[in-house]
């Protein structure tokens, strides 16, 4: 488990910004639970708990400049 500052990845940040709106809307039309809040707890509770703790105990480098 990571505590403290996360290491930035330029590759992942570019990928996150360029994932198109069309791709998300297509998935939302096909997969009934896609994009709904709280579905992670139903699909994989172990991963959801890990992610919840991880996001509370670590921070991004860009958060320091806000």
C-alpha positions in Angstrom: 0.0 0.0 0.0 1.3 3.4 -1.0 1.5 6.2 1.6 2.4 9.8 0.6 3.1 11.2 -2.8 2.4 9.2 -6.0 4.9 9.2 -8.8 3.5 11.0 -11.9 3.2 9.2 -15.2 3.0 11.4 -18.3 1.9 8.4 -20.4 -1.0 7.6 -18.2 -2.1 11.2 -17.8 -2.2 11.7 -21.6 -4.1 8.5 -22.0 -6.7 9.6 -19.4 -7.2 13.0 -21.1 -7.5 11.5 -24.6 -10.0 8.8 -23.9 -12.9 10.0 -26.0 -16.4 11.0 -25.0 -17.7 8.7 -27.8 -16.0 5.6 -26.3 -17.5 6.3 -22.9 -21.0 6.9 -24.3 -20.8 3.7 -26.3 -19.8 1.7 -23.2 -22.6 3.3 -21.3 -25.1 2.3 -24.0 -23.9 -1.3 -24.1 -23.0 -2.1 -20.4 -25.9 -1.3 -18.1 -23.8 -0.6 -14.9 -21.0 1.3 -16.6 -20.3 4.7 -15.1 -22.7 4.3 -12.2 -21.6 5.2 -8.8 -21.0 2.4 -6.3 -20.9 -0.5 -8.9 -17.3 -1.2 -7.9 -18.4 -2.4 -4.5 -20.8 -4.9 -6.1 -18.3 -6.2 -8.8 -15.1 -6.4 -6.7 -15.4 -5.4 -3.1 -11.8 -6.2 -2.2 -10.5 -3.9 -4.9 -13.0 -1.2 -4.0 -11.7 -1.2 -0.4 -8.1 -1.1 -1.5 -8.8 1.8 -3.9 -10.7 3.8 -1.2 -7.8 3.5 1.3 -5.2 4.2 -1.4 -6.9 7.3 -2.5 -7.2 8.6 1.0 -3.5 7.9 2.0 -1.7 9.1 -1.1 -1.7 12.3 -3.1 -0.7 13.6 -6.5 2.3 15.9 -7.0 -0.1 18.4 -8.7 -2.1 18.7 -5.5 0.8 20.5 -3.9 0.3 23.4 -6.4 -3.4 23.9 -5.8 
